[in-house]
Amino acid sequence: MAPKVKVGTKGKKQILEENEATLKFYTRVILGANLLLALVLAVYAGSYRSMSSMAKPVFAEDGSLLDGGIDLNMEQGMAEHLKDVILLTAIVQVLSSISSYFWYLWLLAPARAFHLLWVNILGPWFSAETASAPEEVNEKKQRRQERRQMRRF
């Protein structure tokens, strides 16, 4: 049988300090968890608001429809990418209830954005030939052909 040990009593000041430290810790835990939720909500709100502004119709003064807005179901449009961001965020949010490692899937969004940037803008820009290079090549070829023709005669 273990000997009975008297538990030391805490003073009022020590209890107050420990309570304040505990409350500060749990406040930080709550804010940290909700900061991630706020980021998710910002992505949802930003994507939805962008799609909503793209689809805004324009009416004439008599009430007839002048423009129905951009087709949100059009392939290869900006709305398609916004819908992908919303779906990716929803999937990551649900899967994160299983494991926090699923948040790494959110890195697919910037990876896809960089891929689109490279394929559509950066890649063609880096691989484009300058205007002076083909002229120099053509001039060189022309000189070579002239020399060959001179040799033949």
C-alpha positions in Angstrom: 0.0 0.0 0.0 1.4 3.4 -1.0 1.9 5.9 1.7 -0.5 8.8 1.9 1.1 12.0 0.8 -0.4 15.3 1.7 -1.2 17.4 -1.4 0.2 20.9 -1.1 -2.3 23.7 -1.2 -2.0 26.5 -3.7 -2.3 30.1 -2.8 -4.9 32.4 -4.3 -2.4 34.2 -6.4 -0.9 31.0 -7.9 -4.4 29.8 -8.8 -5.1 33.1 -10.5 -1.9 33.0 -12.5 -2.4 29.4 -13.6 -6.0 30.1 -14.6 -5.0 33.1 -16.7 -2.3 30.9 -18.4 -4.8 28.2 -19.0 -7.4 30.6 -20.5 -4.7 32.2 -22.7 -3.6 28.8 -24.0 -7.2 27.7 -24.9 -7.9 31.1 -26.5 -4.9 30.5 -28.7 -6.1 27.0 -29.6 -9.6 28.2 -30.5 -8.2 31.2 -32.6 -5.7 28.9 -34.4 -8.4 26.4 -35.3 -10.8 29.1 -36.5 -8.1 30.9 -38.4 -7.9 27.9 -40.7 -11.7 27.9 -40.9 -11.6 31.6 -41.7 -9.2 31.0 -44.6 -11.5 28.3 -46.0 -14.5 30.6 -45.7 -12.5 33.4 -47.5 -11.7 31.0 -50.4 -15.4 30.0 -50.6 -16.6 33.6 -50.4 -14.1 34.9 -52.9 -14.7 32.2 -55.5 -18.5 32.4 -55.2 -18.5 36.1 -55.3 -16.4 36.1 -58.5 -18.7 33.6 -60.1 -21.7 35.6 -59.1 -20.3 38.8 -60.6 -19.5 37.0 -63.8 -23.0 35.7 -64.1 -24.7 39.0 -63.3 -27.4 39.8 -66.0 -28.0 43.1 -67.6 -31.5 44.3 -68.1 -32.9 47.1 -70.3 -35.1 49.9 -68.9 -38.2 48.1 -70.1 -37.1 44.9 -68.2 -36.0 42.9 -71.2 -32.8 40.9 -70.8 -29.8 42.4 -72.7 -27.1 40.1 -71.4 -27.4 37.0 -69.4 -23.8 37.2 -68.1 -20.9 34.9 -68.7 -21.7 31.2 -69.1 -20.5 29.6 -65.9 -20.6 26.1 -67.5 -18.4 27.0 -70.4 -15.3 24.8 -70.7 -11.8 26.3 -70.3 -13.3 29.5 -68.7 -12.4 31.2 -65.5 -15.6 30.0 -63.9 -14.4 26.4 -64.4 -11.3 27.1 -62.4 -13.3 28.8 -59.7 -15.6 25.8 -59.5 -12.5 23.6 -59.2 -11.2 25.7 -56.3 -14.5 25.4 -54.5 -14.7 21.7 -55.0 -11.1 21.1 -53.9 -11.6 23.2 -50.8 -14.8 21.3 -49.9 -13.1 17.9 -50.4 -10.0 18.9 -48.4 -12.2 20.3 -45.6 -14.2 17.1 -45.3 -11.2 14.8 -45.6 -9.3 16.9 -43.0 -11.8 15.5 -40.4 -10.1 12.1 -41.0 -6.5 13.4 -40.9 -4.9 16.8 -40.9 -2.5 15.6 -43.6 -5.3 16.1 -46.1 -4.7 19.8 -45.9 -1.6 19.2 -48.1 -4.0 18.5 -51.0 -4.8 22.2 -51.0 -1.4 22.7 -52.5 -2.9 21.3 -55.7 -4.5 24.7 -56.4 -1.3 26.7 -56.7 0.3 23.9 -58.5 -2.5 23.9 -61.1 -2.3 27.7 -61.3 1.4 27.6 -62.0 0.9 24.8 -64.6 -1.7 27.0 -66.4 0.6 30.0 -66.2 3.5 28.0 -67.6 1.5 26.4 -70.4 -0.4 29.5 -71.5 2.0 32.4 -70.8 5.5 31.6 -69.6 6.4 28.6 -71.7 5.5 30.1 -75.0 7.2 33.4 -74.0 10.5 31.6 -73.1 10.4 29.4 -76.2 9.5 32.1 -78.6 12.2 33.0 -81.1 13.3 36.5 -81.5 12.5 38.3 -84.7 16.2 38.9 -85.6 17.2 35.3 -85.3 15.3 33.9 -88.3 16.5 36.7 -90.5 20.1 36.0 -89.6 19.6 32.3 -90.3 18.0 33.1 -93.7 20.8 35.5 -94.6 23.4 32.8 -93.8 21.6 30.2 -95.8 21.3 32.6 -98.7 25.0 33.3 -98.6 25.8 29.6 -98.5 23.6 28.9 -101.5 25.2 31.8 -103.4 28.7 30.4 -102.7 27.7 27.0 -103.8 26.2 28.3 -107.0 29.4 30.4 -107.7 31.5 27.2 -107.2 29.4 25.3 -109.7 30.0 27.9 -112.4 
